[in-house]
């Protein structure tokens, strides 16, 4: 079987993107500094990013229900 998998998001921009570890820390920083609710939007296909958001929320308020 031959498969071609590609991602063209921001292909026009030179350079590189942050690692997932850096993104996770940035999410935690935003959540920590937010005075109230945080609304998050993302590509539905990025399951790992969804998990990072849930992990950051859990670190800040583990006793609260979603």
PyMOL Python script that loads the backbone (N, CA, C, O; Angstrom):
from pymol import cmd

cmd.read_pdbstr("""\
ATOM      1  N   UNK A   1       0.843  -1.170   0.000  1.00  0.00           N
ATOM      2  CA  UNK A   1       0.000   0.000   0.000  1.00  0.00           C
ATOM      3  C   UNK A   1       0.892   1.238   0.000  1.00  0.00           C
ATOM      4  O   UNK A   1       1.885   1.291   0.726  1.00  0.00           O
ATOM      5  N   UNK A   2       0.547   2.213  -0.798  1.00  0.00           N
ATOM      6  CA  UNK A   2       1.253   3.485  -0.840  1.00  0.00           C
ATOM      7  C   UNK A   2       0.308   4.563  -0.327  1.00  0.00           C
ATOM      8  O   UNK A   2      -0.865   4.597  -0.697  1.00  0.00           O
ATOM      9  N   UNK A   3       0.822   5.437   0.519  1.00  0.00           N
ATOM     10  CA  UNK A   3      -0.003   6.514   1.062  1.00  0.00           C
ATOM     11  C   UNK A   3       0.779   7.811   1.046  1.00  0.00           C
ATOM     12  O   UNK A   3       1.978   7.824   1.323  1.00  0.00           O
ATOM     13  N   UNK A   4       0.115   8.880   0.729  1.00  0.00           N
ATOM     14  CA  UNK A   4       0.709  10.209   0.792  1.00  0.00           C
ATOM     15  C   UNK A   4      -0.072  11.000   1.830  1.00  0.00           C
ATOM     16  O   UNK A   4      -1.277  11.205   1.683  1.00  0.00           O
ATOM     17  N   UNK A   5       0.605  11.440   2.871  1.00  0.00           N
ATOM     18  CA  UNK A   5       0.000  12.248   3.918  1.00  0.00           C
ATOM     19  C   UNK A   5       0.692  13.594   3.921  1.00  0.00           C
ATOM     20  O   UNK A   5       1.922  13.659   3.933  1.00  0.00           O
ATOM     21  N   UNK A   6      -0.071  14.660   3.910  1.00  0.00           N
ATOM     22  CA  UNK A   6       0.555  15.978   3.910  1.00  0.00           C
ATOM     23  C   UNK A   6      -0.281  16.972   4.695  1.00  0.00           C
ATOM     24  O   UNK A   6      -1.468  16.759   4.942  1.00  0.00           O
ATOM     25  N   UNK A   7       0.358  18.044   5.074  1.00  0.00           N
ATOM     26  CA  UNK A   7      -0.302  19.128   5.793  1.00  0.00           C
ATOM     27  C   UNK A   7       0.147  20.420   5.137  1.00  0.00           C
ATOM     28  O   UNK A   7       1.343  20.705   5.082  1.00  0.00           O
ATOM     29  N   UNK A   8      -0.778  21.188   4.651  1.00  0.00           N
ATOM     30  CA  UNK A   8      -0.405  22.407   3.935  1.00  0.00           C
ATOM     31  C   UNK A   8      -0.736  23.676   4.708  1.00  0.00           C
ATOM     32  O   UNK A   8      -0.639  24.772   4.155  1.00  0.00           O
ATOM     33  N   UNK A   9      -1.122  23.554   5.964  1.00  0.00           N
ATOM     34  CA  UNK A   9      -1.439  24.733   6.752  1.00  0.00           C
ATOM     35  C   UNK A   9      -0.195  25.600   6.904  1.00  0.00           C
ATOM     36  O   UNK A   9       0.857  25.111   7.316  1.00  0.00           O
ATOM     37  N   UNK A  10      -0.310  26.859   6.580  1.00  0.00           N
ATOM     38  CA  UNK A  10       0.782  27.840   6.664  1.00  0.00           C
ATOM     39  C   UNK A  10       1.962  27.504   5.764  1.00  0.00           C
ATOM     40  O   UNK A  10       3.089  27.899   6.064  1.00  0.00           O
ATOM     41  N   UNK A  11       1.735  26.791   4.679  1.00  0.00           N
ATOM     42  CA  UNK A  11       2.818  26.413   3.777  1.00  0.00           C
ATOM     43  C   UNK A  11       3.478  27.646   3.152  1.00  0.00           C
ATOM     44  O   UNK A  11       4.642  27.588   2.755  1.00  0.00           O
ATOM     45  N   UNK A  12       2.749  28.750   3.061  1.00  0.00           N
ATOM     46  CA  UNK A  12       3.298  29.965   2.460  1.00  0.00           C
ATOM     47  C   UNK A  12       4.264  30.698   3.383  1.00  0.00           C
ATOM     48  O   UNK A  12       5.010  31.566   2.928  1.00  0.00           O
ATOM     49  N   UNK A  13       4.263  30.365   4.662  1.00  0.00           N
ATOM     50  CA  UNK A  13       5.106  31.042   5.648  1.00  0.00           C
ATOM     51  C   UNK A  13       6.437  30.314   5.799  1.00  0.00           C
ATOM     52  O   UNK A  13       6.472  29.095   5.961  1.00  0.00           O
ATOM     53  N   UNK A  14       7.520  31.064   5.747  1.00  0.00           N
ATOM     54  CA  UNK A  14       8.829  30.440   5.940  1.00  0.00           C
ATOM     55  C   UNK A  14       9.092  30.230   7.425  1.00  0.00           C
ATOM     56  O   UNK A  14       8.436  30.837   8.273  1.00  0.00           O
ATOM     57  N   UNK A  15      10.039  29.382   7.728  1.00  0.00           N
ATOM     58  CA  UNK A  15      10.403  29.138   9.118  1.00  0.00           C
ATOM     59  C   UNK A  15       9.855  27.825   9.617  1.00  0.00           C
ATOM     60  O   UNK A  15       9.673  26.881   8.848  1.00  0.00           O
ATOM     61  N   UNK A  16       9.596  27.768  10.900  1.00  0.00           N
ATOM     62  CA  UNK A  16       9.119  26.533  11.507  1.00  0.00           C
ATOM     63  C   UNK A  16       8.016  26.864  12.500  1.00  0.00           C
ATOM     64  O   UNK A  16       7.804  28.027  12.842  1.00  0.00           O
ATOM     65  N   UNK A  17       7.325  25.847  12.955  1.00  0.00           N
ATOM     66  CA  UNK A  17       6.280  26.033  13.955  1.00  0.00           C
ATOM     67  C   UNK A  17       6.789  25.543  15.303  1.00  0.00           C
ATOM     68  O   UNK A  17       7.796  24.838  15.377  1.00  0.00           O
ATOM     69  N   UNK A  18       6.097  25.914  16.350  1.00  0.00           N
ATOM     70  CA  UNK A  18       6.481  25.495  17.699  1.00  0.00           C
ATOM     71  C   UNK A  18       6.286  23.994  17.866  1.00  0.00           C
ATOM     72  O   UNK A  18       5.448  23.389  17.197  1.00  0.00           O
ATOM     73  N   UNK A  19       7.062  23.404  18.757  1.00  0.00           N
ATOM     74  CA  UNK A  19       6.854  22.003  19.081  1.00  0.00           C
ATOM     75  C   UNK A  19       5.572  21.884  19.904  1.00  0.00           C
ATOM     76  O   UNK A  19       5.092  22.869  20.464  1.00  0.00           O
ATOM     77  N   UNK A  20       5.030  20.686  19.972  1.00  0.00           N
ATOM     78  CA  UNK A  20       3.807  20.478  20.757  1.00  0.00           C
ATOM     79  C   UNK A  20       4.041  20.761  22.230  1.00  0.00           C
ATOM     80  O   UNK A  20       3.124  21.199  22.925  1.00  0.00           O
ATOM     81  N   UNK A  21       5.247  20.523  22.718  1.00  0.00           N
ATOM     82  CA  UNK A  21       5.558  20.831  24.120  1.00  0.00           C
ATOM     83  C   UNK A  21       5.471  22.343  24.355  1.00  0.00           C
ATOM     84  O   UNK A  21       4.944  22.785  25.375  1.00  0.00           O
ATOM     85  N   UNK A  22       5.988  23.129  23.413  1.00  0.00           N
ATOM     86  CA  UNK A  22       5.929  24.591  23.541  1.00  0.00           C
ATOM     87  C   UNK A  22       4.484  25.083  23.446  1.00  0.00           C
ATOM     88  O   UNK A  22       4.092  26.011  24.153  1.00  0.00           O
ATOM     89  N   UNK A  23       3.712  24.469  22.586  1.00  0.00           N
ATOM     90  CA  UNK A  23       2.301  24.843  22.457  1.00  0.00           C
ATOM     91  C   UNK A  23       1.563  24.539  23.759  1.00  0.00           C
ATOM     92  O   UNK A  23       0.760  25.346  24.226  1.00  0.00           O
ATOM     93  N   UNK A  24       1.837  23.379  24.337  1.00  0.00           N
ATOM     94  CA  UNK A  24       1.200  23.013  25.605  1.00  0.00           C
ATOM     95  C   UNK A  24       1.523  24.002  26.708  1.00  0.00           C
ATOM     96  O   UNK A  24       0.643  24.374  27.485  1.00  0.00           O
ATOM     97  N   UNK A  25       2.773  24.433  26.787  1.00  0.00           N
ATOM     98  CA  UNK A  25       3.160  25.423  27.799  1.00  0.00           C
ATOM     99  C   UNK A  25       2.489  26.763  27.529  1.00  0.00           C
ATOM    100  O   UNK A  25       2.058  27.441  28.462  1.00  0.00           O
ATOM    101  N   UNK A  26       2.398  27.151  26.258  1.00  0.00           N
ATOM    102  CA  UNK A  26       1.736  28.412  25.907  1.00  0.00           C
ATOM    103  C   UNK A  26       0.256  28.371  26.299  1.00  0.00           C
ATOM    104  O   UNK A  26      -0.287  29.362  26.786  1.00  0.00           O
ATOM    105  N   UNK A  27      -0.389  27.230  26.086  1.00  0.00           N
ATOM    106  CA  UNK A  27      -1.793  27.095  26.504  1.00  0.00           C
ATOM    107  C   UNK A  27      -1.919  27.265  28.015  1.00  0.00           C
ATOM    108  O   UNK A  27      -2.809  27.966  28.497  1.00  0.00           O
ATOM    109  N   UNK A  28      -1.030  26.623  28.749  1.00  0.00           N
ATOM    110  CA  UNK A  28      -1.061  26.738  30.208  1.00  0.00           C
ATOM    111  C   UNK A  28      -0.835  28.180  30.644  1.00  0.00           C
ATOM    112  O   UNK A  28      -1.482  28.650  31.579  1.00  0.00           O
ATOM    113  N   UNK A  29       0.073  28.886  29.981  1.00  0.00           N
ATOM    114  CA  UNK A  29       0.327  30.295  30.301  1.00  0.00           C
ATOM    115  C   UNK A  29      -0.906  31.150  30.053  1.00  0.00           C
ATOM    116  O   UNK A  29      -1.238  32.017  30.861  1.00  0.00           O
ATOM    117  N   UNK A  30      -1.585  30.907  28.936  1.00  0.00           N
ATOM    118  CA  UNK A  30      -2.799  31.673  28.618  1.00  0.00           C
ATOM    119  C   UNK A  30      -3.880  31.375  29.649  1.00  0.00           C
ATOM    120  O   UNK A  30      -4.529  32.295  30.147  1.00  0.00           O
ATOM    121  N   UNK A  31      -4.081  30.106  29.972  1.00  0.00           N
ATOM    122  CA  UNK A  31      -5.105  29.735  30.948  1.00  0.00           C
ATOM    123  C   UNK A  31      -4.809  30.355  32.310  1.00  0.00           C
ATOM    124  O   UNK A  31      -5.714  30.836  32.991  1.00  0.00           O
ATOM    125  N   UNK A  32      -3.540  30.342  32.701  1.00  0.00           N
ATOM    126  CA  UNK A  32      -3.153  30.884  33.997  1.00  0.00           C
ATOM    127  C   UNK A  32      -3.395  32.391  34.066  1.00  0.00           C
ATOM    128  O   UNK A  32      -3.811  32.900  35.106  1.00  0.00           O
ATOM    129  N   UNK A  33      -3.141  33.102  32.981  1.00  0.00           N
ATOM    130  CA  UNK A  33      -3.283  34.550  32.974  1.00  0.00           C
ATOM    131  C   UNK A  33      -4.670  35.061  32.656  1.00  0.00           C
ATOM    132  O   UNK A  33      -4.917  36.266  32.712  1.00  0.00           O
ATOM    133  N   UNK A  34      -5.568  34.173  32.328  1.00  0.00           N
ATOM    134  CA  UNK A  34      -6.922  34.607  31.946  1.00  0.00           C
ATOM    135  C   UNK A  34      -7.725  35.015  33.176  1.00  0.00           C
ATOM    136  O   UNK A  34      -7.754  34.283  34.165  1.00  0.00           O
ATOM    137  N   UNK A  35      -8.383  36.189  33.126  1.00  0.00           N
ATOM    138  CA  UNK A  35      -9.163  36.633  34.274  1.00  0.00           C
ATOM    139  C   UNK A  35     -10.500  35.898  34.414  1.00  0.00           C
ATOM    140  O   UNK A  35     -11.144  35.972  35.461  1.00  0.00           O
ATOM    141  N   UNK A  36     -10.910  35.197  33.370  1.00  0.00           N
ATOM    142  CA  UNK A  36     -12.195  34.490  33.412  1.00  0.00           C
ATOM    143  C   UNK A  36     -12.158  33.278  32.505  1.00  0.00           C
ATOM    144  O   UNK A  36     -11.180  32.530  32.485  1.00  0.00           O
ATOM    145  N   UNK A  37     -13.218  33.091  31.764  1.00  0.00           N
ATOM    146  CA  UNK A  37     -13.316  31.938  30.871  1.00  0.00           C
ATOM    147  C   UNK A  37     -12.355  32.050  29.699  1.00  0.00           C
ATOM    148  O   UNK A  37     -12.002  33.146  29.263  1.00  0.00           O
ATOM    149  N   UNK A  38     -11.944  30.901  29.203  1.00  0.00           N
ATOM    150  CA  UNK A  38     -11.097  30.827  28.016  1.00  0.00           C
ATOM    151  C   UNK A  38     -11.864  30.037  26.963  1.00  0.00           C
ATOM    152  O   UNK A  38     -12.323  28.927  27.230  1.00  0.00           O
ATOM    153  N   UNK A  39     -12.003  30.602  25.776  1.00  0.00           N
ATOM    154  CA  UNK A  39     -12.661  29.929  24.663  1.00  0.00           C
ATOM    155  C   UNK A  39     -11.582  29.499  23.689  1.00  0.00           C
ATOM    156  O   UNK A  39     -10.763  30.315  23.264  1.00  0.00           O
ATOM    157  N   UNK A  40     -11.574  28.217  23.330  1.00  0.00           N
ATOM    158  CA  UNK A  40     -10.540  27.653  22.478  1.00  0.00           C
ATOM    159  C   UNK A  40     -11.162  27.166  21.178  1.00  0.00           C
ATOM    160  O   UNK A  40     -12.202  26.507  21.191  1.00  0.00           O
ATOM    161  N   UNK A  41     -10.526  27.490  20.053  1.00  0.00           N
ATOM    162  CA  UNK A  41     -10.940  26.987  18.743  1.00  0.00           C
ATOM    163  C   UNK A  41      -9.734  26.336  18.086  1.00  0.00           C
ATOM    164  O   UNK A  41      -8.611  26.818  18.230  1.00  0.00           O
ATOM    165  N   UNK A  42      -9.962  25.238  17.363  1.00  0.00           N
ATOM    166  CA  UNK A  42      -8.855  24.531  16.720  1.00  0.00           C
ATOM    167  C   UNK A  42      -9.387  23.652  15.604  1.00  0.00           C
ATOM    168  O   UNK A  42     -10.596  23.482  15.443  1.00  0.00           O
ATOM    169  N   UNK A  43      -8.454  23.095  14.835  1.00  0.00           N
ATOM    170  CA  UNK A  43      -8.834  22.115  13.834  1.00  0.00           C
ATOM    171  C   UNK A  43      -9.321  20.868  14.552  1.00  0.00           C
ATOM    172  O   UNK A  43      -8.662  20.393  15.476  1.00  0.00           O
ATOM    173  N   UNK A  44     -10.444  20.341  14.149  1.00  0.00           N
ATOM    174  CA  UNK A  44     -10.988  19.148  14.793  1.00  0.00           C
ATOM    175  C   UNK A  44     -10.074  17.943  14.616  1.00  0.00           C
ATOM    176  O   UNK A  44     -10.122  17.013  15.421  1.00  0.00           O
ATOM    177  N   UNK A  45      -9.248  17.944  13.585  1.00  0.00           N
ATOM    178  CA  UNK A  45      -8.377  16.804  13.333  1.00  0.00           C
ATOM    179  C   UNK A  45      -7.170  16.762  14.261  1.00  0.00           C
ATOM    180  O   UNK A  45      -6.450  15.764  14.279  1.00  0.00           O
ATOM    181  N   UNK A  46      -6.932  17.810  15.025  1.00  0.00           N
ATOM    182  CA  UNK A  46      -5.775  17.834  15.911  1.00  0.00           C
ATOM    183  C   UNK A  46      -6.172  17.319  17.290  1.00  0.00           C
ATOM    184  O   UNK A  46      -6.361  18.098  18.224  1.00  0.00           O
ATOM    185  N   UNK A  47      -6.296  16.003  17.405  1.00  0.00           N
ATOM    186  CA  UNK A  47      -6.740  15.379  18.639  1.00  0.00           C
ATOM    187  C   UNK A  47      -5.751  15.647  19.776  1.00  0.00           C
ATOM    188  O   UNK A  47      -6.163  15.839  20.920  1.00  0.00           O
ATOM    189  N   UNK A  48      -4.465  15.660  19.473  1.00  0.00           N
ATOM    190  CA  UNK A  48      -3.469  15.917  20.509  1.00  0.00           C
ATOM    191  C   UNK A  48      -3.646  17.305  21.111  1.00  0.00           C
ATOM    192  O   UNK A  48      -3.479  17.469  22.320  1.00  0.00           O
ATOM    193  N   UNK A  49      -3.976  18.296  20.311  1.00  0.00           N
ATOM    194  CA  UNK A  49      -4.184  19.652  20.825  1.00  0.00           C
ATOM    195  C   UNK A  49      -5.399  19.697  21.747  1.00  0.00           C
ATOM    196  O   UNK A  49      -5.388  20.399  22.758  1.00  0.00           O
ATOM    197  N   UNK A  50      -6.440  18.954  21.403  1.00  0.00           N
ATOM    198  CA  UNK A  50      -7.610  18.875  22.274  1.00  0.00           C
ATOM    199  C   UNK A  50      -7.193  18.314  23.632  1.00  0.00           C
ATOM    200  O   UNK A  50      -7.619  18.813  24.673  1.00  0.00           O
ATOM    201  N   UNK A  51      -6.362  17.280  23.617  1.00  0.00           N
ATOM    202  CA  UNK A  51      -5.884  16.696  24.868  1.00  0.00           C
ATOM    203  C   UNK A  51      -5.046  17.692  25.652  1.00  0.00           C
ATOM    204  O   UNK A  51      -5.138  17.738  26.879  1.00  0.00           O
ATOM    205  N   UNK A  52      -4.228  18.492  24.971  1.00  0.00           N
ATOM    206  CA  UNK A  52      -3.414  19.503  25.659  1.00  0.00           C
ATOM    207  C   UNK A  52      -4.297  20.523  26.370  1.00  0.00           C
ATOM    208  O   UNK A  52      -3.996  20.928  27.493  1.00  0.00           O
ATOM    209  N   UNK A  53      -5.377  20.936  25.727  1.00  0.00           N
ATOM    210  CA  UNK A  53      -6.302  21.892  26.340  1.00  0.00           C
ATOM    211  C   UNK A  53      -6.925  21.274  27.589  1.00  0.00           C
ATOM    212  O   UNK A  53      -7.001  21.925  28.631  1.00  0.00           O
ATOM    213  N   UNK A  54      -7.366  20.028  27.490  1.00  0.00           N
ATOM    214  CA  UNK A  54      -7.962  19.358  28.643  1.00  0.00           C
ATOM    215  C   UNK A  54      -6.945  19.164  29.764  1.00  0.00           C
ATOM    216  O   UNK A  54      -7.285  19.313  30.937  1.00  0.00           O
ATOM    217  N   UNK A  55      -5.708  18.835  29.418  1.00  0.00           N
ATOM    218  CA  UNK A  55      -4.667  18.670  30.431  1.00  0.00           C
ATOM    219  C   UNK A  55      -4.376  19.988  31.150  1.00  0.00           C
ATOM    220  O   UNK A  55      -4.248  20.010  32.374  1.00  0.00           O
ATOM    221  N   UNK A  56      -4.272  21.076  30.405  1.00  0.00           N
ATOM    222  CA  UNK A  56      -4.001  22.387  31.008  1.00  0.00           C
ATOM    223  C   UNK A  56      -5.135  22.788  31.936  1.00  0.00           C
ATOM    224  O   UNK A  56      -4.897  23.314  33.024  1.00  0.00           O
ATOM    225  N   UNK A  57      -6.348  22.545  31.518  1.00  0.00           N
ATOM    226  CA  UNK A  57      -7.508  22.871  32.345  1.00  0.00           C
ATOM    227  C   UNK A  57      -7.482  22.032  33.626  1.00  0.00           C
ATOM    228  O   UNK A  57      -7.781  22.536  34.709  1.00  0.00           O
ATOM    229  N   UNK A  58      -7.125  20.759  33.497  1.00  0.00           N
ATOM    230  CA  UNK A  58      -7.074  19.870  34.662  1.00  0.00           C
ATOM    231  C   UNK A  58      -6.000  20.273  35.654  1.00  0.00           C
ATOM    232  O   UNK A  58      -6.188  20.122  36.861  1.00  0.00           O
ATOM    233  N   UNK A  59      -4.877  20.783  35.168  1.00  0.00           N
ATOM    234  CA  UNK A  59      -3.807  21.223  36.062  1.00  0.00           C
ATOM    235  C   UNK A  59      -4.216  22.438  36.878  1.00  0.00           C
ATOM    236  O   UNK A  59      -3.775  22.609  38.014  1.00  0.00           O
ATOM    237  N   UNK A  60      -5.057  23.278  36.299  1.00  0.00           N
ATOM    238  CA  UNK A  60      -5.427  24.520  36.974  1.00  0.00           C
ATOM    239  C   UNK A  60      -6.621  24.363  37.907  1.00  0.00           C
ATOM    240  O   UNK A  60      -6.699  25.050  38.925  1.00  0.00           O
ATOM    241  N   UNK A  61      -7.534  23.486  37.583  1.00  0.00           N
ATOM    242  CA  UNK A  61      -8.713  23.325  38.433  1.00  0.00           C
ATOM    243  C   UNK A  61      -9.191  21.869  38.410  1.00  0.00           C
ATOM    244  O   UNK A  61     -10.258  21.582  37.867  1.00  0.00           O
ATOM    245  N   UNK A  62      -8.420  20.955  38.988  1.00  0.00           N
ATOM    246  CA  UNK A  62      -8.762  19.539  38.924  1.00  0.00           C
ATOM    247  C   UNK A  62     -10.047  19.164  39.640  1.00  0.00           C
ATOM    248  O   UNK A  62     -10.660  18.151  39.304  1.00  0.00           O
ATOM    249  N   UNK A  63     -10.468  19.951  40.614  1.00  0.00           N
ATOM    250  CA  UNK A  63     -11.664  19.586  41.388  1.00  0.00           C
ATOM    251  C   UNK A  63     -12.964  19.992  40.700  1.00  0.00           C
ATOM    252  O   UNK A  63     -14.027  19.474  41.042  1.00  0.00           O
ATOM    253  N   UNK A  64     -12.897  20.904  39.741  1.00  0.00           N
ATOM    254  CA  UNK A  64     -14.108  21.387  39.082  1.00  0.00           C
ATOM    255  C   UNK A  64     -14.531  20.439  37.978  1.00  0.00           C
ATOM    256  O   UNK A  64     -13.690  19.813  37.334  1.00  0.00           O
ATOM    257  N   UNK A  65     -15.819  20.333  37.761  1.00  0.00           N
ATOM    258  CA  UNK A  65     -16.322  19.534  36.639  1.00  0.00           C
ATOM    259  C   UNK A  65     -16.329  20.399  35.396  1.00  0.00           C
ATOM    260  O   UNK A  65     -16.425  21.623  35.496  1.00  0.00           O
ATOM    261  N   UNK A  66     -16.227  19.774  34.201  1.00  0.00           N
ATOM    262  CA  UNK A  66     -16.177  20.573  32.949  1.00  0.00           C
ATOM    263  C   UNK A  66     -17.432  21.347  32.686  1.00  0.00           C
ATOM    264  O   UNK A  66     -17.523  22.052  31.681  1.00  0.00           O
TER     265      UNK A  66
END
""", "prot")
cmd.dss("prot")
cmd.show_as("cartoon", "prot")
cmd.util.cbc("prot")
cmd.orient("prot")
